Amino acid sequence: MPTQIITTDDLREFKMELLSDIQKMLLKIPAHAAPKRFLKTHEVMSLLKMSAGTLQTHRNNGTIPFIRVGGGLLYDYDEIMDFLNSGKNQLERA
């Protein structure tokens, strides 16, 4: 089997083809595939790494806002991120 020599021009061409392919794939992603606006309880528990009881406490004292839809609870993603950032700010001040 003969040996092939790969030049820097070959690598550059490969890089451009790869970037082009990635851009095409990204364009195929539908707009509705954006991050979810509302999270379910189990998603918030996982994101915040907290138990159901701790999440309940934060709901009760109003530190984590939520809305009730039917029999379930939903949490606004931006408000959850605000909660996370407020905790980081308090740790930085300590």
SELOZA-408142 format. One line per field, with one value per residue (C-alpha): residue number from 1; x, y, z. Coordinates in nm, 3 decimals. Layout:
<lofis>
seq c(NUM; ...)
c1 c(X; ...)
c2 c(Y; ...)
c3 c(Z; ...)
</lofis>
This chain:
<lofis>
seq c(1; 2; 3; 4; 5; 6; 7; 8; 9; 10; 11; 12; 13; 14; 15; 16; 17; 18; 19; 20; 21; 22; 23; 24; 25; 26; 27; 28; 29; 30; 31; 32; 33; 34; 35; 36; 37; 38; 39; 40; 41; 42; 43; 44; 45; 46; 47; 48; 49; 50; 51; 52; 53; 54; 55; 56; 57; 58; 59; 60; 61; 62; 63; 64; 65; 66; 67; 68; 69; 70; 71; 72; 73; 74; 75; 76; 77; 78; 79; 80; 81; 82; 83; 84; 85; 86; 87; 88; 89; 90; 91; 92; 93; 94)
c1 c(0.000; 0.156; 0.214; 0.039; 0.185; -0.059; 0.034; -0.072; -0.286; -0.465; -0.530; -0.654; -0.893; -1.015; -1.075; -1.279; -1.489; -1.547; -1.653; -1.885; -2.046; -2.094; -2.254; -2.495; -2.590; -2.650; -2.876; -3.092; -3.171; -3.525; -3.579; -3.812; -3.520; -3.401; -3.360; -3.683; -3.846; -4.008; -3.865; -4.039; -3.972; -3.736; -3.536; -3.497; -3.395; -3.130; -3.007; -2.983; -2.868; -3.127; -3.383; -3.759; -3.787; -3.533; -3.707; -4.038; -3.885; -3.767; -4.115; -4.276; -4.053; -4.074; -3.707; -3.790; -4.100; -4.321; -4.654; -4.905; -5.033; -5.292; -5.151; -4.788; -4.547; -4.336; -4.038; -3.916; -3.562; -3.447; -3.575; -3.391; -3.071; -3.130; -3.164; -2.836; -2.656; -2.790; -2.643; -2.307; -2.310; -2.380; -2.090; -1.855; -1.945; -1.883)
c2 c(0.000; 0.331; 0.606; 0.938; 1.265; 1.514; 1.875; 2.182; 2.277; 1.941; 2.010; 2.360; 2.223; 1.957; 2.222; 2.436; 2.137; 2.039; 2.392; 2.407; 2.075; 2.193; 2.518; 2.323; 2.099; 2.400; 2.560; 2.246; 2.280; 2.417; 2.747; 2.581; 2.372; 2.669; 2.612; 2.551; 2.852; 2.652; 2.365; 2.086; 2.013; 1.722; 1.936; 2.216; 1.966; 1.827; 2.170; 2.305; 1.972; 1.987; 1.754; 1.781; 1.901; 2.180; 2.291; 2.290; 2.513; 2.761; 2.762; 2.819; 3.113; 3.264; 3.244; 3.026; 3.144; 2.891; 2.858; 2.581; 2.435; 2.167; 1.928; 2.022; 2.301; 2.493; 2.718; 2.996; 2.916; 3.280; 3.301; 2.980; 3.127; 3.447; 3.231; 3.056; 3.386; 3.540; 3.247; 3.295; 3.665; 3.587; 3.339; 3.597; 3.852; 3.607)
c3 c(0.000; -0.104; 0.149; 0.099; 0.211; 0.357; 0.304; 0.497; 0.197; 0.229; 0.597; 0.521; 0.259; 0.501; 0.768; 0.528; 0.420; 0.782; 0.879; 0.580; 0.679; 1.039; 0.921; 0.699; 0.992; 1.217; 0.956; 0.954; 1.326; 1.353; 1.530; 1.781; 1.905; 2.112; 2.487; 2.670; 2.833; 3.113; 3.313; 3.501; 3.866; 3.801; 3.555; 3.812; 4.080; 3.848; 3.736; 4.091; 4.237; 4.514; 4.661; 4.621; 4.981; 4.933; 4.615; 4.802; 5.072; 4.808; 4.652; 4.992; 5.084; 4.734; 4.640; 4.338; 4.150; 3.974; 3.799; 3.836; 3.509; 3.554; 3.811; 3.750; 3.828; 3.578; 3.641; 3.413; 3.297; 3.330; 3.688; 3.776; 3.631; 3.834; 4.146; 4.065; 4.003; 4.325; 4.517; 4.348; 4.437; 4.802; 4.811; 4.658; 4.926; 5.211)
</lofis>
